[in-house]
Amino acid sequence: MAQDTDEVVVALDVGSQKVLCVVAKPGEAPGTCQVLGFGHVASDGIVEGTVVSIEAAVRSVRHAVSEAFYTSGVPISQVWAAIGGKSMTSASCEGTAVVRGNEVHDAEVTIARQNARDHAEATAQTNGRDLIKLIPQGFEIGDAVVLEPNTPEGLAGSRLVCRVHAVYGSALNAENLKRCLARSELELVGYEPHPWAAAKAVLTPSEMICGTAVIDIGAQTTSIAVFSGKMLRHTEVCKWGSERLTMDLSQVLGISLEEAEELKVRVGRCSLKEVIPGEMVQAKDPSVSYSRELVAKTLAARVREFFRLYEEHLRTAGVWDEVGAIVLTGGGAHLQDIDVLARETTGKSVRIGYPRWIEGDAPMLCRPEASVAMGLVRCAFEGADAEEEKRRTHVRRRRLPQFMNRVITFFVGDY
C-alpha cells in the first residue's frame, strides 16, 4: 500500500553488532508512532561504535535499508541516524544575556543561545574533543525555569541564562558514518547522540524529573544518559559491552566465542536463582556438559564489575547522587536477572527499559535492542513538530503592521 511519504520518517541505528532500519509514521494517539516496516541485519565494518571499514559498513547499511523498503513499501532516501563511539563525553554549558527594559525579547534569547554555544565550543577546544551535538535544555530568568521547547520571551528579569547539554566525540567518526550513508545513496537529515536516542524511547516523563540513569548495554559499548529535573545532566559512552560476558564464558569454559554466545543467550543468568545444584548444560556439542552454576557465577562476576564501574564513572561526573533509579536497555538487558544484580550492586531502583509509544503490533521493535532506533523515530517527529511551530510563529510575526515591526526592531536590536 502506498504511504504518504511526507509524514514518514526513517531511523537508522548502525551498531557494532547489528544495523536496524525502521520506517514509521505518526500513530493515531498523540505522541505515538506506527511502524510500517523495518530491516535488521548483522553489522560489519563497525568496531566499538566506530567505522573501521567504509565498504563493509556500506554493505550492512544497504542490506538493512533494502529489507526496510521491502517490508514497508516506502522508498528510502533520507534517514535519521545515531552518533556513538567510545570517545563520547559531555558537559553542561550555559550562556547569559543582559535583559534590557526588564523584559525578555527574542534578541536576548538569541544572544544567550549563542553565548552558550560559544561556551560549548571553548570547552571542546580545552578538552581536545570535537563538538558533536548541542541539546537545548532551557532557560533561567530570575526564579523562573523555562524548559525547552518553550522560550522565556515576555518574562520579567535582568539576566537571562541559557542552558545546553554539549556532547563531544570524534568528528572523524561522524564524518565516516556520513560517508557510509552517502555511498548508500542516503541523505542524513538529522542525527542524535546514541545515549540521548535510547533515553527518548524508554523513559517516562516522571523518570526524567526524578533522576534516572539510562544504561544502554550494547555489544561492544555501553551508553549512559542521566536525567534530572527534566534536564539531560550527563551523557557518556563506555568502551565495554555484553561481548565481554561472552569472552569470559569462552575463556572459563574453554569453548569458542560462538558457542559461548549461544550458551549465554539460551541459559545465561546473573544469579543462582532457579539454578539446580549439580545442573549441567550443553553448548553446541551435546556430548560435552558444563556446570550451569559456573556459567551463572562467571556472568554475575562480570556484571557486578560493570555496575561498579558505571557508579564510579557517574560519581566522577558528579551526577551519581542525582540518580534515584536506573533503566537498563540495549541487547545486554536481555540477560536474566541483570536487573536484580544491578539493584543489589548499586542500591538503586532498577527496571528493564522497552521502547514506548509504539502503536500496533511490532514485537521485534518493542525489545530493548530497538531502543536507539525507536528513540530516533521520536526525535524525528518532535523535530518536525518544532519546525512546524517555528513556521507558524514566523507567519504570525509577518502579519504584524509595519509600524509595530519598526518598534520591535528598535527595542530588541543588538546593543
VOPAGU-2260 file (C-alpha; in pm, 1 decimal, decimal comma):
REM VOPAGU-2260
SITE   aa  ch    i         X         Y         Z
SITE  MET   A    0       0,0       0,0       0,0
SITE  ALA   A    1     134,9     344,4     -91,7
SITE  GLN   A    2     214,6     571,3     200,5
SITE  ASP   A    3     217,9     948,7     234,8
SITE  THR   A    4     595,2     991,8     248,4
SITE  ASP   A    5     563,4    1349,1     382,3
SITE  GLU   A    6     483,1    1214,6     729,1
SITE  VAL   A    7     710,1     908,2     718,3
SITE  VAL   A    8    1049,0     903,6     894,1
SITE  VAL   A    9    1330,3     651,3     867,2
SITE  ALA   A   10    1561,8     578,4    1162,1
SITE  LEU   A   11    1895,7     403,4    1119,9
SITE  ASP   A   12    2089,9     256,2    1411,7
SITE  VAL   A   13    2433,0     140,5    1291,8
SITE  GLY   A   14    2582,7     -56,3    1579,5
SITE  SER   A   15    2877,0    -286,3    1636,3
SITE  GLN   A   16    2661,2    -599,8    1618,5
SITE  LYS   A   17    2354,7    -501,1    1418,2
SITE  VAL   A   18    2212,6    -244,8    1177,1
SITE  LEU   A   19    1845,8    -164,7    1237,9
SITE  CYS   A   20    1645,6      48,9     994,6
SITE  VAL   A   21    1290,6     146,3    1096,5
SITE  VAL   A   22    1024,0     311,4     880,3
SITE  ALA   A   23     744,7     474,8    1080,4
SITE  LYS   A   24     472,7     738,1    1071,8
SITE  PRO   A   25     277,0     917,0    1347,1
SITE  GLY   A   26      19,9     698,9    1520,7
SITE  GLU   A   27    -343,3     779,9    1585,4
SITE  ALA   A   28    -284,6     871,7    1950,1
SITE  PRO   A   29     -72,0    1182,4    2020,2
SITE  GLY   A   30     294,8    1105,0    2076,7
SITE  THR   A   31     277,3     752,4    1934,8
SITE  CYS   A   32     416,7     602,1    1616,7
SITE  GLN   A   33     307,2     329,0    1379,0
SITE  VAL   A   34     580,6     107,3    1238,0
SITE  LEU   A   35     544,5      46,7     864,7
SITE  GLY   A   36     843,2    -183,7     823,5
SITE  PHE   A   37    1199,9    -247,1     932,9
SITE  GLY   A   38    1526,5    -411,2     833,8
SITE  HIS   A   39    1750,7    -591,8    1082,3
SITE  VAL   A   40    2087,6    -735,5     974,3
SITE  ALA   A   41    2423,9    -824,8    1123,7
SITE  SER   A   42    2669,4    -536,4    1127,1
SITE  ASP   A   43    3010,1    -536,5     963,2
SITE  GLY   A   44    3279,6    -268,9     948,9
SITE  ILE   A   45    3190,4    -116,7    1288,2
SITE  VAL   A   46    3403,6    -173,8    1598,3
SITE  GLU   A   47    3315,2     -16,2    1935,8
SITE  GLY   A   48    3075,2     220,3    1761,5
SITE  THR   A   49    3344,3     343,0    1522,4
SITE  VAL   A   50    3353,9     292,0    1146,3
SITE  VAL   A   51    3665,0      89,1    1058,2
SITE  SER   A   52    3567,9     -20,8     705,9
SITE  ILE   A   53    3359,3     200,5     481,1
SITE  GLU   A   54    3286,4     -74,3     228,0
SITE  ALA   A   55    3179,8    -331,2     487,4
SITE  ALA   A   56    2961,3     -77,5     669,4
SITE  VAL   A   57    2800,1      30,4     341,3
SITE  ARG   A   58    2706,1    -329,7     261,8
SITE  SER   A   59    2540,0    -368,9     601,9
SITE  VAL   A   60    2351,7     -37,7     571,0
SITE  ARG   A   61    2230,0    -117,5     219,5
SITE  HIS   A   62    2110,3    -460,0     330,8
SITE  ALA   A   63    1912,7    -318,8     625,0
SITE  VAL   A   64    1763,1     -38,5     414,5
SITE  SER   A   65    1666,9    -288,3     143,4
SITE  GLU   A   66    1482,7    -501,2     399,6
SITE  ALA   A   67    1307,0    -194,7     539,4
SITE  PHE   A   68    1194,5     -92,6     190,4
SITE  TYR   A   69    1070,2    -445,0     116,7
SITE  THR   A   70     864,9    -466,8     438,7
SITE  SER   A   71     726,7    -110,6     429,8
SITE  GLY   A   72     687,5     -40,2      58,3
SITE  VAL   A   73     828,7     309,0     121,7
SITE  PRO   A   74    1120,1     434,8     -94,1
SITE  ILE   A   75    1404,5     534,5     138,6
SITE  SER   A   76    1636,4     822,5      54,7
SITE  GLN   A   77    1658,4    1018,6     383,0
SITE  VAL   A   78    1737,6     891,1     732,0
SITE  TRP   A   79    1788,6     994,5    1094,2
SITE  ALA   A   80    2095,2     829,0    1243,7
SITE  ALA   A   81    2253,8     778,8    1585,0
SITE  ILE   A   82    2607,1     901,3    1654,6
SITE  GLY   A   83    2807,7     692,8    1902,1
SITE  GLY   A   84    3168,0     591,4    1951,6
SITE  LYS   A   85    3375,0     504,5    2256,4
SITE  SER   A   86    3517,4     859,3    2286,4
SITE  MET   A   87    3181,2    1029,4    2351,4
SITE  THR   A   88    3162,2    1254,4    2658,2
SITE  SER   A   89    2953,8    1555,9    2757,9
SITE  ALA   A   90    2936,1    1878,6    2956,9
SITE  SER   A   91    2660,5    2112,0    3072,2
SITE  CYS   A   92    2723,3    2462,2    2935,7
SITE  GLU   A   93    2547,7    2795,2    2972,1
SITE  GLY   A   94    2534,0    3136,7    2814,4
SITE  THR   A   95    2398,1    3461,5    2955,0
SITE  ALA   A   96    2246,7    3779,7    2819,1
SITE  VAL   A   97    2162,6    4113,0    2982,4
SITE  VAL   A   98    1789,3    4181,3    2960,3
SITE  ARG   A   99    1708,4    4537,4    2850,6
SITE  GLY   A  100    1394,2    4702,5    2980,3
SITE  ASN   A  101    1331,3    4426,3    3237,6
SITE  GLU   A  102    1150,8    4207,2    2978,1
SITE  VAL   A  103    1293,8    3922,2    2773,2
SITE  HIS   A  104    1271,5    3959,3    2395,9
SITE  ASP   A  105    1378,7    3740,7    2106,9
SITE  ALA   A  106    1711,4    3924,1    2077,4
SITE  GLU   A  107    1818,6    3834,0    2431,9
SITE  VAL   A  108    1720,4    3471,2    2371,8
SITE  THR   A  109    1936,4    3464,9    2057,6
SITE  ILE   A  110    2234,0    3620,4    2239,0
SITE  ALA   A  111    2208,4    3377,9    2532,6
SITE  ARG   A  112    2190,5    3080,4    2295,6
SITE  GLN   A  113    2494,1    3199,1    2100,7
SITE  ASN   A  114    2691,1    3252,5    2420,4
SITE  ALA   A  115    2600,2    2900,5    2533,2
SITE  ARG   A  116    2728,0    2765,1    2200,5
SITE  ASP   A  117    3049,5    2966,9    2239,0
SITE  HIS   A  118    3095,4    2818,6    2587,0
SITE  ALA   A  119    3046,3    2465,6    2448,9
SITE  GLU   A  120    3293,0    2523,4    2165,2
SITE  ALA   A  121    3552,4    2667,0    2403,5
SITE  THR   A  122    3514,1    2360,2    2626,9
SITE  ALA   A  123    3569,8    2137,3    2323,9
SITE  GLN   A  124    3896,0    2313,6    2241,5
SITE  THR   A  125    4013,6    2294,0    2602,8
SITE  ASN   A  126    3947,2    1919,4    2622,4
SITE  GLY   A  127    4075,7    1840,0    2274,5
SITE  ARG   A  128    3738,3    1699,3    2160,7
SITE  ASP   A  129    3500,3    1778,0    1878,1
SITE  LEU   A  130    3156,6    1925,2    1948,7
SITE  ILE   A  131    2911,9    1671,6    1804,7
SITE  LYS   A  132    2574,0    1798,4    1922,5
SITE  LEU   A  133    2415,7    2073,7    2132,8
SITE  ILE   A  134    2096,0    1966,9    2307,4
SITE  PRO   A  135    1896,3    2268,9    2435,7
SITE  GLN   A  136    1782,7    2228,9    2796,2
SITE  GLY   A  137    1607,8    2552,2    2884,3
SITE  PHE   A  138    1640,7    2899,2    3035,6
SITE  GLU   A  139    1654,7    3065,5    3375,2
SITE  ILE   A  140    1530,2    3417,8    3433,5
SITE  GLY   A  141    1507,7    3520,5    3797,6
SITE  ASP   A  142    1337,0    3234,2    3983,0
SITE  ALA   A  143    1167,1    3106,8    3667,2
SITE  VAL   A  144    1295,8    2793,8    3490,2
SITE  VAL   A  145    1168,9    2757,0    3133,5
SITE  LEU   A  146    1231,2    2416,8    2976,9
SITE  GLU   A  147    1266,4    2354,9    2604,2
SITE  PRO   A  148    1084,0    2376,8    2368,4
SITE  ASN   A  149     931,8    2678,2    2546,7
SITE  THR   A  150    1106,0    3015,7    2543,3
SITE  PRO   A  151    1116,0    3290,4    2809,9
SITE  GLU   A  152    1003,6    3578,4    2588,4
SITE  GLY   A  153     785,3    3823,3    2779,6
SITE  LEU   A  154     910,0    3726,3    3126,9
SITE  ALA   A  155    1049,6    3991,8    3359,5
SITE  GLY   A  156    1409,6    3988,7    3476,6
SITE  SER   A  157    1752,0    4142,0    3432,9
SITE  ARG   A  158    1970,6    3839,3    3347,5
SITE  LEU   A  159    1883,0    3552,5    3115,3
SITE  VAL   A  160    2069,8    3220,1    3133,0
SITE  CYS   A  161    2051,9    2963,4    2852,6
SITE  ARG   A  162    2148,8    2605,1    2942,2
SITE  VAL   A  163    2259,1    2346,2    2686,6
SITE  HIS   A  164    2399,9    1995,6    2704,1
SITE  ALA   A  165    2708,9    1965,4    2486,1
SITE  VAL   A  166    2804,4    1622,0    2351,5
SITE  TYR   A  167    3165,3    1571,3    2244,5
SITE  GLY   A  168    3324,6    1294,5    2043,9
SITE  SER   A  169    3510,8    1225,7    1722,7
SITE  ALA   A  170    3413,2    1440,0    1425,5
SITE  LEU   A  171    3606,4    1196,5    1205,3
SITE  ASN   A  172    3385,5     908,0    1316,5
SITE  ALA   A  173    3075,7    1116,3    1245,7
SITE  GLU   A  174    3214,6    1207,5     902,8
SITE  ASN   A  175    3289,3     842,2     823,4
SITE  LEU   A  176    2932,9     745,3     912,3
SITE  LYS   A  177    2804,8    1024,1     689,4
SITE  ARG   A  178    3021,7     890,4     405,1
SITE  CYS   A  179    2874,7     545,0     456,6
SITE  LEU   A  180    2527,4     690,4     420,3
SITE  ALA   A  181    2625,0     892,3     111,9
SITE  ARG   A  182    2768,4     581,6     -57,2
SITE  SER   A  183    2445,7     402,5      29,1
SITE  GLU   A  184    2259,6     682,9    -153,9
SITE  LEU   A  185    2106,8     811,2     168,4
SITE  GLU   A  186    2079,4    1170,6     286,8
SITE  LEU   A  187    2136,4    1238,0     655,9
SITE  VAL   A  188    1853,2    1472,1     756,4
SITE  GLY   A  189    1904,9    1450,3    1132,4
SITE  TYR   A  190    2117,5    1281,0    1394,6
SITE  GLU   A  191    2116,7    1229,5    1770,2
SITE  PRO   A  192    2376,0    1102,5    2019,0
SITE  HIS   A  193    2329,9     733,7    2092,8
SITE  PRO   A  194    2256,1     776,1    2469,5
SITE  TRP   A  195    2000,5    1051,5    2409,4
SITE  ALA   A  196    1813,0     846,8    2147,5
SITE  ALA   A  197    1791,4     540,2    2372,3
SITE  ALA   A  198    1656,7     750,7    2660,2
SITE  LYS   A  199    1390,5     913,3    2440,9
SITE  ALA   A  200    1249,1     567,6    2368,3
SITE  VAL   A  201    1232,0     418,9    2716,6
SITE  LEU   A  202    1192,7     693,2    2979,3
SITE  THR   A  203     864,5     816,2    3124,0
SITE  PRO   A  204     814,5    1190,2    3190,7
SITE  SER   A  205     829,3    1130,8    3567,9
SITE  GLU   A  206    1161,3     945,4    3537,0
SITE  MET   A  207    1311,9    1245,9    3358,5
SITE  ILE   A  208    1210,2    1460,5    3655,3
SITE  CYS   A  209    1306,5    1237,2    3946,8
SITE  GLY   A  210    1662,6    1149,3    3845,6
SITE  THR   A  211    1722,8     846,7    3626,6
SITE  ALA   A  212    2022,3     691,0    3455,0
SITE  VAL   A  213    1955,8     510,6    3127,3
SITE  ILE   A  214    2222,2     245,7    3067,6
SITE  ASP   A  215    2213,1     103,9    2715,0
SITE  ILE   A  216    2429,7    -209,7    2711,7
SITE  GLY   A  217    2534,6    -281,3    2355,1
SITE  ALA   A  218    2764,2    -549,3    2219,2
SITE  GLN   A  219    3092,5    -355,2    2244,1
SITE  THR   A  220    2999,0     -25,6    2410,9
SITE  THR   A  221    2763,8      97,7    2681,8
SITE  SER   A  222    2586,1     432,0    2651,6
SITE  ILE   A  223    2477,2     624,5    2961,6
SITE  ALA   A  224    2240,6     920,7    2989,6
SITE  VAL   A  225    2140,8    1082,5    3319,4
SITE  PHE   A  226    1827,9    1295,0    3356,6
SITE  SER   A  227    1721,7    1509,7    3649,9
SITE  GLY   A  228    1461,2    1784,5    3671,6
SITE  LYS   A  229    1364,0    1718,7    3306,6
SITE  MET   A  230    1716,7    1812,5    3200,4
SITE  LEU   A  231    1987,1    1594,0    3049,4
SITE  ARG   A  232    2269,1    1612,4    3302,0
SITE  HIS   A  233    2527,4    1371,4    3160,5
SITE  THR   A  234    2597,9    1150,3    2859,0
SITE  GLU   A  235    2886,4     910,1    2813,2
SITE  VAL   A  236    2988,3     603,0    2615,5
SITE  CYS   A  237    3196,3     334,8    2791,3
SITE  LYS   A  238    3415,2     105,6    2581,8
SITE  TRP   A  239    3279,4    -227,5    2702,1
SITE  GLY   A  240    2958,4    -419,0    2640,3
SITE  SER   A  241    2793,3    -758,4    2654,2
SITE  GLU   A  242    3061,9    -919,8    2436,1
SITE  ARG   A  243    3282,7    -913,2    2747,6
SITE  LEU   A  244    3041,7   -1162,9    2903,4
SITE  THR   A  245    3072,7   -1389,1    2601,3
SITE  MET   A  246    3452,5   -1370,1    2615,8
SITE  ASP   A  247    3450,2   -1460,8    2985,9
SITE  LEU   A  248    3240,9   -1771,0    2921,3
SITE  SER   A  249    3465,3   -1867,6    2631,1
SITE  GLN   A  250    3777,4   -1845,8    2847,0
SITE  VAL   A  251    3634,6   -2008,9    3160,4
SITE  LEU   A  252    3465,5   -2299,0    2978,9
SITE  GLY   A  253    3723,8   -2337,5    2702,4
SITE  ILE   A  254    3473,8   -2306,3    2418,5
SITE  SER   A  255    3451,0   -2090,1    2106,2
SITE  LEU   A  256    3301,6   -1740,8    2113,1
SITE  GLU   A  257    3011,0   -1863,6    1900,3
SITE  GLU   A  258    2934,7   -2143,8    2146,8
SITE  ALA   A  259    2971,2   -1906,7    2442,0
SITE  GLU   A  260    2728,1   -1655,2    2288,4
SITE  GLU   A  261    2469,7   -1924,9    2221,8
SITE  LEU   A  262    2505,9   -2057,7    2576,9
SITE  LYS   A  263    2478,6   -1707,5    2725,7
SITE  VAL   A  264    2159,6   -1631,5    2534,7
SITE  ARG   A  265    1996,4   -1969,8    2599,9
SITE  VAL   A  266    2072,9   -2044,9    2966,0
SITE  GLY   A  267    2272,7   -1748,8    3097,7
SITE  ARG   A  268    2161,3   -1563,7    3408,5
SITE  CYS   A  269    2321,5   -1338,1    3670,5
SITE  SER   A  270    2218,1   -1526,1    3982,7
SITE  LEU   A  271    2187,8   -1878,7    4118,2
SITE  LYS   A  272    1811,2   -1835,7    4137,9
SITE  GLU   A  273    1642,7   -2133,0    3971,2
SITE  VAL   A  274    1981,6   -2299,9    3916,2
SITE  ILE   A  275    1955,7   -2658,6    4040,2
SITE  PRO   A  276    2266,6   -2778,6    4230,4
SITE  GLY   A  277    2471,1   -3000,1    4002,8
SITE  GLU   A  278    2272,0   -2895,9    3692,7
SITE  MET   A  279    2464,9   -2934,3    3368,6
SITE  VAL   A  280    2410,2   -2762,3    3032,6
SITE  GLN   A  281    2541,1   -2823,8    2683,7
SITE  ALA   A  282    2674,3   -2591,6    2417,9
SITE  LYS   A  283    2670,6   -2695,2    2050,7
SITE  ASP   A  284    2839,6   -3028,0    2125,0
SITE  PRO   A  285    2580,1   -3233,8    2319,3
SITE  SER   A  286    2847,3   -3477,3    2432,1
SITE  VAL   A  287    3017,7   -3211,6    2649,5
SITE  SER   A  288    2843,6   -3068,0    2958,0
SITE  TYR   A  289    2917,1   -2760,8    3166,9
SITE  SER   A  290    2809,6   -2655,3    3514,0
SITE  ARG   A  291    2522,2   -2409,5    3496,2
SITE  GLU   A  292    2628,3   -2277,9    3835,6
SITE  LEU   A  293    2970,9   -2193,1    3691,3
SITE  VAL   A  294    2804,6   -2016,3    3397,3
SITE  ALA   A  295    2590,6   -1806,0    3635,1
SITE  LYS   A  296    2882,9   -1718,3    3864,0
SITE  THR   A  297    3100,8   -1618,5    3567,8
SITE  LEU   A  298    2834,9   -1386,4    3427,6
SITE  ALA   A  299    2749,1   -1241,3    3769,9
SITE  ALA   A  300    3111,8   -1153,5    3844,4
SITE  ARG   A  301    3148,3    -951,0    3525,0
SITE  VAL   A  302    2806,5    -783,0    3553,6
SITE  ARG   A  303    2883,2    -682,1    3912,0
SITE  GLU   A  304    3207,3    -523,8    3789,7
SITE  PHE   A  305    3015,7    -341,2    3514,1
SITE  PHE   A  306    2782,9    -171,6    3761,5
SITE  ARG   A  307    3063,7     -77,1    3997,0
SITE  LEU   A  308    3233,9      90,7    3701,6
SITE  TYR   A  309    2912,2     267,8    3599,5
SITE  GLU   A  310    2880,7     404,4    3953,1
SITE  GLU   A  311    3245,4     512,2    3951,5
SITE  HIS   A  312    3204,1     696,2    3621,0
SITE  LEU   A  313    2888,9     875,7    3735,3
SITE  ARG   A  314    3046,8     971,9    4066,9
SITE  THR   A  315    3341,7    1118,7    3876,0
SITE  ALA   A  316    3095,2    1313,4    3660,3
SITE  GLY   A  317    2927,1    1444,8    3978,0
SITE  VAL   A  318    2579,5    1311,2    3897,6
SITE  TRP   A  319    2556,5     983,6    4091,4
SITE  ASP   A  320    2375,8    1142,2    4386,3
SITE  GLU   A  321    2108,0    1272,7    4147,8
SITE  VAL   A  322    2029,3     919,8    4028,8
SITE  GLY   A  323    1733,6     762,3    4206,3
SITE  ALA   A  324    1661,5     491,9    3951,7
SITE  ILE   A  325    1832,8     303,6    3669,8
SITE  VAL   A  326    1672,4     189,0    3344,6
SITE  LEU   A  327    1858,5     -86,0    3160,1
SITE  THR   A  328    1812,2    -124,1    2786,8
SITE  GLY   A  329    2002,5    -248,5    2483,1
SITE  GLY   A  330    2072,4    -609,8    2390,3
SITE  GLY   A  331    2265,6    -670,5    2712,4
SITE  ALA   A  332    1949,7    -605,0    2915,8
SITE  HIS   A  333    1812,9    -942,0    2798,9
SITE  LEU   A  334    2042,6   -1131,2    3036,8
SITE  GLN   A  335    1823,7   -1290,2    3302,0
SITE  ASP   A  336    1837,5   -1131,3    3648,4
SITE  ILE   A  337    2066,0    -849,1    3534,0
SITE  ASP   A  338    1821,9    -601,9    3689,2
SITE  VAL   A  339    1826,5    -794,4    4017,9
SITE  LEU   A  340    2206,0    -790,6    4036,7
SITE  ALA   A  341    2215,5    -422,6    3935,1
SITE  ARG   A  342    1978,3    -341,0    4220,9
SITE  GLU   A  343    2190,6    -534,2    4470,0
SITE  THR   A  344    2515,3    -373,9    4349,4
SITE  THR   A  345    2404,7     -10,4    4324,1
SITE  GLY   A  346    2129,3      11,2    4585,0
SITE  LYS   A  347    1910,0     190,9    4328,2
SITE  SER   A  348    1570,6     105,7    4187,1
SITE  VAL   A  349    1624,0     -79,0    3855,9
SITE  ARG   A  350    1396,0    -180,3    3570,7
SITE  ILE   A  351    1437,1    -305,2    3213,6
SITE  GLY   A  352    1353,3     -37,8    2955,6
SITE  TYR   A  353    1148,1    -122,9    2647,5
SITE  PRO   A  354    1061,5     120,4    2365,8
SITE  ARG   A  355     739,0     304,0    2444,3
SITE  TRP   A  356     492,9     495,2    2227,8
SITE  ILE   A  357     458,8     219,6    1964,3
SITE  GLU   A  358     108,6     173,9    1826,6
SITE  GLY   A  359       1,6    -160,5    1685,6
SITE  ASP   A  360     178,8    -495,4    1669,2
SITE  ALA   A  361     558,1    -465,8    1638,0
SITE  PRO   A  362     709,1    -719,2    1882,1
SITE  MET   A  363    1059,9    -702,3    1736,0
SITE  LEU   A  364    1072,8    -326,9    1793,1
SITE  CYS   A  365     938,9    -346,6    2148,3
SITE  ARG   A  366    1260,6    -516,0    2259,4
SITE  PRO   A  367    1544,1    -336,9    2444,3
SITE  GLU   A  368    1785,7    -362,2    2149,4
SITE  ALA   A  369    1547,8    -146,5    1939,9
SITE  SER   A  370    1557,8     147,1    2184,8
SITE  VAL   A  371    1800,7     364,5    1988,1
SITE  ALA   A  372    1615,7     326,6    1658,0
SITE  MET   A  373    1275,4     394,5    1814,8
SITE  GLY   A  374    1419,9     691,0    2004,1
SITE  LEU   A  375    1540,6     832,7    1672,8
SITE  VAL   A  376    1187,8     799,6    1536,9
SITE  ARG   A  377    1053,9    1001,6    1827,9
SITE  CYS   A  378    1326,2    1265,6    1787,7
SITE  ALA   A  379    1236,7    1297,5    1419,0
SITE  PHE   A  380     867,9    1350,5    1497,1
SITE  GLU   A  381     947,8    1608,1    1766,3
SITE  GLY   A  382    1183,0    1786,6    1525,9
SITE  ALA   A  383     911,6    1803,6    1262,9
SITE  ASP   A  384     664,8    1942,5    1517,9
SITE  ALA   A  385     917,8    2207,3    1626,3
SITE  GLU   A  386     978,9    2315,4    1266,1
SITE  GLU   A  387     604,6    2345,1    1207,0
SITE  GLU   A  388     566,8    2560,6    1519,7
SITE  LYS   A  389     853,8    2785,2    1403,5
SITE  ARG   A  390     684,5    2825,2    1067,3
SITE  ARG   A  391     354,2    2923,1    1230,8
SITE  THR   A  392     529,3    3168,4    1461,4
SITE  HIS   A  393     710,1    3323,2    1163,9
SITE  VAL   A  394     380,7    3365,1     977,4
SITE  ARG   A  395     216,3    3529,1    1280,0
SITE  ARG   A  396     505,1    3772,0    1316,7
SITE  ARG   A  397     497,1    3865,8     949,5
SITE  ARG   A  398     134,5    3970,6     989,7
SITE  LEU   A  399     226,1    4246,1    1235,3
SITE  PRO   A  400     176,9    4600,7    1097,4
SITE  GLN   A  401     488,2    4767,1     957,8
SITE  PHE   A  402     485,3    5023,2    1236,6
SITE  MET   A  403     495,7    4751,4    1504,5
SITE  ASN   A  404     776,7    4579,4    1317,0
SITE  ARG   A  405     980,7    4900,3    1331,4
SITE  VAL   A  406     910,4    4939,5    1704,6
SITE  ILE   A  407    1019,9    4580,8    1773,8
SITE  THR   A  408    1338,5    4627,2    1570,0
SITE  PHE   A  409    1421,9    4944,1    1762,9
SITE  PHE   A  410    1376,1    4796,7    2108,8
SITE  VAL   A  411    1524,3    4446,9    2066,2
SITE  GLY   A  412    1813,8    4511,5    1831,9
SITE  ASP   A  413    2167,9    4419,6    1936,5
SITE  TYR   A  414    2318,1    4674,9    2176,8
